[in-house]
Amino acid sequence: MLKNNLSKILGEKRIKMSELQRMTGLSKRTVFRLYHNQTSNISFDTADRICNALEITIGELFEHVPDE
């Protein structure tokens, strides 16, 4: 399973969801759902925008957690 680390990263960088929306051009709903881990997929474009805006790698945004 992939674990979404967006809320942790935004907290560490002290960036609000509204600021990430402005930085990426993503919709409020998209950022909200990703932040609250309420989505089961993400487009490459969305992931790329987030990684570029936060200056992180895809490996920092998502973490692989082996299934039990």
N, C-alpha and C positions, 0 to 999 in steps of 0.2 A: 504494500500500500504506500502511496505517496502522502507525506505530511506537508501541509501548507504552513510556511513560517512567516507569512506576511504580517500578522498582528505583532509577532515578536520583533520583527525587523523594524516596523514602524515605531514601536515602543522604544527600542534601543536608539533609534535615530531621532526620536522625539518629533515625528512627522504625523500630522493628523490625516485622516482619510480624505478630508476636503483638499488638503494640500497635494496629496498623491493624485487626486482627480485632476487638479489643475496642471500638475507636472506631466501627466500622461495623456490627458484628453479622454480618459475613460469615463464612462457614465458613473453616476453615484451608485446605482444599483449594482454594477459590476464590482466596484471597489468594496461596497458593503458586503456582498455575498462572498467575495474572496477573503476579506478580513475575518468574517465570522464563520469561515469554512463551510459555507452553505451551497457549494457547487461541486459537481463531480467531474467537470472538465474545464479546460482553459485553452484558448487558441494560442498558437505560437506568437501571433502579433501582440496579444495582450501580455503574455509572459515577457516578450521582448521589450515592450514599453515600460513595464514595471522594473525589469532588470536595468535598463538604461537609466531610468529616472533615479533609481536608488543606488546606482553604481554597484550592483551585486551580480553574482553569477546565478545561473539557473539552479545550481547545486545548493546555493544558499537559500533560494526562494522555496525550493522543494527538497524534502529529505526522504529517502527510501527507508521505510520501516518494514522489515520482513513480516509476512503473515505468520500467525502462530499456529 
